Amino acid sequence: MKLTLIPANTKMEANGDGASFDISSSATRTFLCLLTVADQLEQESIDVSIYGSVDGTTWTPKPLLKLPQQFYRGHTKMVLDLSLRPEIKFIRARWELNRWGRGAPLPMFVAGFELAEVPAMSRETPGRSAVAAR
Protein backbone atom coordinates (compact mmCIF):
# COMPACT_ATOMS: atom_id res chain seq x y z
CA MET A 1 0.00 0.00 0.00
CA LYS A 2 1.36 3.42 -0.99
CA LEU A 3 -0.32 6.69 -0.03
CA THR A 4 0.36 10.25 -1.16
CA LEU A 5 -0.79 12.43 1.72
CA ILE A 6 0.62 15.57 0.08
CA PRO A 7 1.24 15.31 -3.69
CA ALA A 8 4.86 15.96 -4.76
CA ASN A 9 5.70 19.60 -5.49
CA THR A 10 2.62 20.99 -3.75
CA LYS A 11 3.01 24.73 -3.19
CA MET A 12 1.91 25.63 0.35
CA GLU A 13 1.40 29.22 1.49
CA ALA A 14 -0.95 28.65 4.43
CA ASN A 15 -1.73 26.01 7.04
CA GLY A 16 -3.80 23.14 5.71
CA ASP A 17 -5.04 19.55 5.77
CA GLY A 18 -4.56 16.90 3.13
CA ALA A 19 -7.12 14.43 1.87
CA SER A 20 -8.09 11.50 4.10
CA PHE A 21 -7.07 7.94 3.24
CA ASP A 22 -8.70 4.67 4.30
CA ILE A 23 -6.03 2.38 5.79
CA SER A 24 -8.39 -0.36 7.02
CA SER A 25 -7.08 -2.79 4.35
CA SER A 26 -3.46 -2.39 5.49
CA ALA A 27 -1.96 -5.73 6.49
CA THR A 28 0.79 -4.43 8.79
CA ARG A 29 -0.56 -0.95 9.71
CA THR A 30 3.06 0.23 9.69
CA PHE A 31 4.26 2.84 7.21
CA LEU A 32 7.54 4.45 6.21
CA CYS A 33 6.83 8.19 5.87
CA LEU A 34 8.90 10.38 3.54
CA LEU A 35 8.60 14.17 3.58
CA THR A 36 10.39 15.88 0.67
CA VAL A 37 10.88 19.65 0.79
CA ALA A 38 11.75 20.75 -2.76
CA ASP A 39 11.76 24.54 -2.25
CA GLN A 40 11.35 27.13 0.50
CA LEU A 41 12.06 30.73 1.43
CA GLU A 42 14.45 31.94 4.11
CA GLN A 43 13.31 32.40 7.71
CA GLU A 44 10.39 30.00 7.75
CA SER A 45 9.47 26.56 9.04
CA ILE A 46 7.02 23.77 8.28
CA ASP A 47 5.53 21.27 10.73
CA VAL A 48 3.91 18.16 9.23
CA SER A 49 1.78 15.78 11.31
CA ILE A 50 -0.50 12.79 10.73
CA TYR A 51 -3.92 12.64 12.38
CA GLY A 52 -6.21 9.62 12.63
CA SER A 53 -9.94 8.97 12.59
CA VAL A 54 -12.33 6.13 13.30
CA ASP A 55 -15.01 7.40 10.89
CA GLY A 56 -13.23 9.84 8.53
CA THR A 57 -15.04 12.81 10.13
CA THR A 58 -13.79 13.25 13.69
CA TRP A 59 -9.98 13.43 13.96
CA THR A 60 -7.69 12.68 16.89
CA PRO A 61 -7.08 15.78 19.03
CA LYS A 62 -3.33 15.11 19.00
CA PRO A 63 -1.25 13.87 16.07
CA LEU A 64 -0.43 10.18 15.72
CA LEU A 65 2.96 11.24 14.35
CA LYS A 66 4.71 14.60 14.23
CA LEU A 67 7.75 14.98 12.02
CA PRO A 68 10.65 17.17 13.14
CA GLN A 69 10.22 20.84 12.20
CA GLN A 70 11.82 21.59 8.81
CA PHE A 71 13.53 24.78 7.68
CA TYR A 72 15.38 23.67 4.53
CA ARG A 73 15.14 21.53 1.40
CA GLY A 74 15.70 17.83 1.82
CA HIS A 75 14.15 14.56 2.96
CA THR A 76 12.89 13.42 6.34
CA LYS A 77 11.90 9.81 7.10
CA MET A 78 9.96 8.42 10.05
CA VAL A 79 7.93 5.29 10.79
CA LEU A 80 4.22 5.43 11.62
CA ASP A 81 3.19 2.29 13.53
CA LEU A 82 -0.56 1.92 14.02
CA SER A 83 -0.48 -1.80 14.84
CA LEU A 84 -1.64 -1.05 18.40
CA ARG A 85 -4.36 1.38 17.24
CA PRO A 86 -6.83 -0.91 15.38
CA GLU A 87 -9.65 1.63 15.82
CA ILE A 88 -7.90 4.10 13.45
CA LYS A 89 -9.37 3.57 9.96
CA PHE A 90 -8.42 6.87 8.27
CA ILE A 91 -5.35 9.12 8.27
CA ARG A 92 -4.53 12.53 6.84
CA ALA A 93 -1.66 15.01 6.90
CA ARG A 94 -1.77 18.47 8.42
CA TRP A 95 0.85 21.14 7.84
CA GLU A 96 1.54 24.35 9.71
CA LEU A 97 3.74 27.09 8.26
CA ASN A 98 5.55 29.82 10.17
CA ARG A 99 7.44 32.84 8.80
CA TRP A 100 9.50 35.47 10.58
CA GLY A 101 11.95 38.22 9.65
CA ARG A 102 12.07 40.35 6.50
CA GLY A 103 10.97 39.63 2.96
CA ALA A 104 7.78 38.15 1.65
CA PRO A 105 5.00 38.31 4.27
CA LEU A 106 3.70 34.81 3.52
CA PRO A 107 5.55 31.54 4.02
CA MET A 108 6.05 29.35 0.96
CA PHE A 109 7.08 25.71 0.83
CA VAL A 110 7.03 23.26 -2.06
CA ALA A 111 6.82 19.76 -0.62
CA GLY A 112 5.37 16.27 -0.86
CA PHE A 113 4.59 13.59 1.71
CA GLU A 114 4.32 9.89 0.88
CA LEU A 115 3.76 6.75 2.94
CA ALA A 116 4.71 3.21 1.97
CA GLU A 117 3.46 0.24 3.94
CA VAL A 118 6.28 -1.71 5.58
CA PRO A 119 6.04 -5.45 4.84
CA ALA A 120 5.59 -7.86 7.72
CA MET A 121 8.79 -9.11 9.33
CA SER A 122 9.56 -12.80 9.00
CA ARG A 123 8.91 -14.70 12.19
CA GLU A 124 10.80 -17.50 13.83
CA THR A 125 9.27 -20.93 14.14
CA PRO A 126 7.38 -21.11 17.48
CA GLY A 127 9.42 -22.85 20.16
CA ARG A 128 12.68 -22.53 18.24
CA SER A 129 15.07 -19.70 18.99
CA ALA A 130 17.45 -18.11 16.49
CA VAL A 131 20.41 -19.56 18.45
CA ALA A 132 19.03 -23.11 18.30
CA ALA A 133 18.51 -22.80 14.53
CA ARG A 134 22.25 -22.27 13.87
Secondary structure, DSSP 4 states (H G I P E B T S, - for coil): -EEEEEEEEEEE-S-EE---EE-TT-SS-EEEEEEEEEEE-SSEEEEEEEEEESSSSSB-SS-SEEPPPB-SSEEEEEEEE-TT-TT--EEEEEEEEEE-SSS-SS--EEEEEEEEEPPPPP-PPTT--HHHH-
